[in-house]
């Protein structure tokens, strides 16, 4: 598997966020690739099932070659929208649906294959054997190269992993949401060779004004000069120091912030500084 160290998250590229035009999307793709962000993370539901197709049209006009980039998408969530007949948000991991969903994504993204397909969220009704059958067909037909999951616990990964190889688990992980570091999720991935990707890697640090975020800002501010870095760069550097080699999925569409995020991958926090930042988030020293 070859994915860029940082991954461009596309959730807010379309109607769920910046509503970028085709020209703007193409420009942003080229900028990402110029910064060595060559992996783009999608889900079929983004933009209420519209963003994949918008990205696909922009990709066609971007001048990029398919081998220049890696495409990730997710399936399984049945989202309530005008573009589907779903009566309620739910999940579908039947063999026929997984195959159909991948074919829809391939058509929308204007590509012959996905570098990575993820099951978006675990369903209490998922049947591992049926999922394995779908993935076997898709790999045999060359429609997907790698398979993974998203937001799965260790036991859920084990249930699926007994039937097929899991290459990736994309989880929520950040300084303010780091339970995966303590509940066995990252340990399980390291043990079983599953690559972690992290959505919302900056957490709530810039979203909320709480005692926790004020402690974090104070600690990051004390380290900025030492590392000649911004606070968001230090947050990414903190995350990437974890030995599981987490790939942050960065959701910004601002080119300067993308450039700064790439530079964060070159910051090597000293061990004590890493723990200083952790303690600021926890509000107490480690056990």
N, C-alpha and C positions, 0 to 999 in steps of 0.2 A: 504494500500500500504506500502510495506517495501522495500526501496532502501537504499543502503549504502550512508553515508553522502557525500562521494566523489564517482564519477562515472568514470570508465575507458573508455575513448573514443578510439575506435579502428580504426579510419579513416586512421591513418598512420601505422598501423601494417603490412599491405600488400604492394601491388605494388604502392600505392600512398605515400609511405614513406619509412619505414625501411626494408621492404621486409623480414620480420622475417620468419625463417623456422618453420616447424611444431613443432619441439622440442623447439625452442625459444618461440613460442607462448604458448605452454603448460607450460613452466617454468614461463613465465610472468603471466599467469592466476593464477597459484598457488601462486606466490609471492603476487599478488593483494589480493587474498583471505586471505593470511596470515596477510595482513595489514588492514584487514576489508574493503577492496574495493571489494565488491561482485557483484556489478552491472556493466554490460558491455554494452556500447552503440554502436549500429551498424546503418547502413543504407544499403539498398539493393544496392545502387550505389557505395559504397566504393570499391576502387580497380577496377573500371569499372565492377561492378557486380561480383567480385571474392573474396573479403575479407571474406564475410560471410562463404563461403564454406571452405576456408582455416582455419578459426577459428573453424568451426564445426569439421573438422578432428582433429585439435589439441585438442579440448575439449574432444573428444572421448578417446584420449591417455593421457589426463592430470591426470586421476585418480579422478577428482572431481565428486561429485554427482550433479545431476540437482538441487536438493534442496539447494545446497551450493551457488548457484549463481542466479542472475536475469538477464534476457536477454531483451534488448530493441532493436527494429529495426524500421526503417522508410520506407515508401513507397510513391510513387506518382510521383517523378521526373523521367521523361523519358530522360535518359542521352545518348548522342551520344557516341557510343563505338562499337568496333568490335563484342561485345557480344549481341548487339541488332540491330534492323533494323531501329532505329529512324533516321529521316531525319534532325531533329532539336530538341534541348532541349525544352521540354514542360512538361506538367503535365497531369496525368490521374487519376481521382478519381471516375471512374465508379464502380458500385457495383461488376461486374465480375472481373475487374482488381484488386481491393483491395483484394478480396478473393484469386484470383490467386497468387498475390504477397506474401501474407502471407503464403500460402502453399509452395511457392518456398523458402521463408526464413526459414520456419520450416525444410524443407528438407536440405537446405544448412547448417543450424546450428545444425543439428542432435538433434532436440528436438521435443517434442509433443505439446509444447505451448510456447507462448511469454508472458513474464510478462507485457510487455507494447508495444503497437503498436502506432506509431506516424505518422500523415500526415506530410510529410517532409517540404513542403512549401505551402502556400495558392495558389489556382488557381482561376483566374477570372471566370472559367467555372464550379467550383465545385457546386454540388447540395446537400444541406444538407440532404434532405430526402433520397437520394440514398446512401450517406455515412452512414447514420443511419441504413439503411437496411443491408448493408454489415457488420457493426460492430455488429448488433444484431445477425446475423447468426454466425459470428466468435466466439462471446461470448457463444452462445448457444451450439456450437460444442466444446467448451473448447479449442479453438485454441489461444485465447488471454484472458488475465485476466483484463488488464486495457487498456484504450484508451486515446490518447491525440493528441496534435498537436505540431507543431514546427514553430516558426517564425510567429505566428498569432497575429494580432492586437486585441484590445478589441472588436471591432465591428465584426470581423471575429469569435472570440471565442463565442460571443453572438449568432451569426447566427447558428453556429454548436451546441452550448450548449442548444439551445431551443429544439433540437431534441434528444439529448443524453447527458449523463454526460461526461464532459471532466475532466480527472484526472490530466493531466500534460500539460504544455506548455514549450517546450524547446526553449529558446531564446538566442540571443547573448547578453551577459551582462558582463561588466567588468568595471574597473575604467575609461578606455578610451572610453568605449561605454556604457554609463549608461542612455541613453534616456528612457529606459523602466521604470526608476524610476520617470520620470517627465511627461511622455505622457499618463499615466493612465494604462499602461499594467500591472505592478505589483500590482497596486491598485485593478484592476479588478480581478486578480487572488486571492489576499487575500480575497476580498469580496465574491468570489464564490467558495472558497475552492479548487482552482486549484494549484497544486504543481509546482513551477518554477524549471527548470533545466537550467544551463547556459553553452553554448558552448563558446570556446575561453575566459575562465575566466581571463586570464592574459592580455588580450587585446593586444595593440601594444607597451607596455612598453619596452619589450626586442627586439622588431622588428625594431622600428623606432628611429632615432635620431632627435628629434624636440625640440622646446622650451618647449612643454608640457611634453615630456618624461624626459627632463633634470630637470624640476621642480619636477616631481614625484620622480625621483631617489634621488634628494637632500633631499626631505622630508622623503622618506623611509629610507635613510641613517641615518637621524637624530633620527629615532625611532628604529633602529635595536638593539642597545644595551639595550634599555629599555625593549624590549620584547624578547631579546635573540633569534632573528628570522632573517631569510633571507628576501630579498626584495620580492621574489615570495610568501613566506609564509604570509607576511603582506598584499599582494594583495588579496590572498585568504581569509584571516581573515577579511579584509575590506568587501569583497563580502558577506561572510557568516554571518556578523553581521546584515544584513538587516532583518527586522522582517518577511519577506515572507518566510524565511528559504530556501534560494536558495541552490540547489545541484550543485556544480561545476562539469562539465564534463572535466576531466583532460586528455589531449592528449599525455602526455609524455610516452615514453616506457623505460625511464631510471629508474631503480629500486630505486636509492638513491633519485631522485626527487619525485617519488611516495611516498616514506617514509616521506620525508619532507612535502609533501602536506597533508598527513594524520595528521601530527603533527600540521599543521596550524589550524585544526578544534578545537584545544584546546586553541587557542589564543583568548582572549577576549579584543578587543581594547576598551580603554576608549572612551567615547563619543566625547570629544574634539579632541582626536587623529584621530578618524574616520573623523571628519570634516576637520582637517588639511590636511589629504590625499585627500579628495574630493576637497578642495580649490586648492591644488597643481595641480590637474588635470584640473580644470575649469579655473584657472588663475585669478580668482576674488572671493571675498567673497560671501557667500550665500546671497540672497535677504533679 
